[in-house]
Amino acid sequence: MLRLMDWSVVALGCALVVGSLGSRWWERVKASKGEGPDQGMRLFSAWLPLLMGLAMISARLPALLHASHPVVELVDALTFVIVVTVLVFAVRSVRRIFRARGSA
C-alpha cells in the first residue's frame, strides 16, 4: 500500500509538470493573438507548478526505482535546490504584494 501512495505522489508531480507546460503553451497562444501576458500570474501559472512537480517527482522516484545511494543523494541535493528556489519565488511575491498595498 505504501508503494501505491509513493507512486501517486510521482503521478501528481507529473500532472503538475504537464499542467505547467500546458499553461505556458496557453500563454503563447494568447500572446500570438495580441494579448499581453500577465507577469504577476506567470509565476503562479507556469513556474511554481513546474518546480513543485519536479520536486515531487525527484523526491520519490529514485527510491522507488531502487537507485544507488549516490544517485539518491544527488537527486536529494537537486530537490533541495528546487525547494529553495520556490521559497525565493514565494518571498519575492509576498514582498511585491506588500509593496503594492503600501503604495496604494
N, C-alpha and C positions, 0 to 999 in steps of 0.2 A: 504494500500500500504506500509506503514511503517513496518508493521509486516513481509511482504514478504522480505523486504530488510534486516531486522534483521535475519530472518531465512536463507537468502542467506549468511550472514556473518558466521553463525554457520556451514552451509554446506561447505563453503570454508575452515573453520578451520578443519572440519572433513577430507576434501580432503588432507590438508597438513599433518595431522597426519597419514593417510593411506599411503600417498606418502613417508613419512619419514620411516615408518615401512617397506615399500617395498624396500627402499634404503638400510636399514640395512640388510634386507634379501639378497639383491643382493650382498652386501659386503661379507656376509658369504659364499655365493655360489662361489664368486671369490676366497675367501681365501681357500676354500676346494680344489680348482683346483691348488693351489700353488702360486697364485699371491698375493703379499703383498698389504695390504690396504694402500691407500694414506692418511696419517694422516692429511695433510693440508685440504683436501677436505672432510674429515669425519665430521667436524663441520658443513659445509655448506650443505652437502647432507643428514645428518641424524638428528643432534641435533637441528639446527636452525629451520627447518620447524616444527619439533615436538613441540618445545617450543612456536613458534609463533601460531601454530594451537591450542594448549591448551589455550593460552592466548585469542585467538579469541573466542573460544567456551565458556570459563569461563566468558568472558566479557558480553556476550549477553544472554546466556541460562537461568540463574536464573531469570532474569526479564521476559523472555518470558514464563517461566513456573509458573510465579506468586508466586515465593518463598517468604518466610517471610523475613522481614528486616534483622534479624541477619544472616540468611543464605547468603543473598546478600552481606552483609558487609564482612563476612568471605571469600567468593569467590573473592570479590574485593581485599582483602588483599593478597590472594594467587596469583591473577593475577599480582599484583604489584611485588611480589617476582619473578615471571616468567619474567616480563619485565626487572627488574634489572639484572637478570641472563643473559638475551640476550644482554643487554648493556655491561656487563662484558666480555662476549664472543667476542663481536664486538671490544671492546677496545684492548683485547689481540691479536686479529687477525690483527688489524691495527698496533700495536706495532711490531708484528712479521714481517709484510711486510716491515716496515721502517727499521728494523734491517737488514733484508736481503738485502735491497738496499744499506744500509750504508756499509756493509761489502764487497759488490761486486765491 
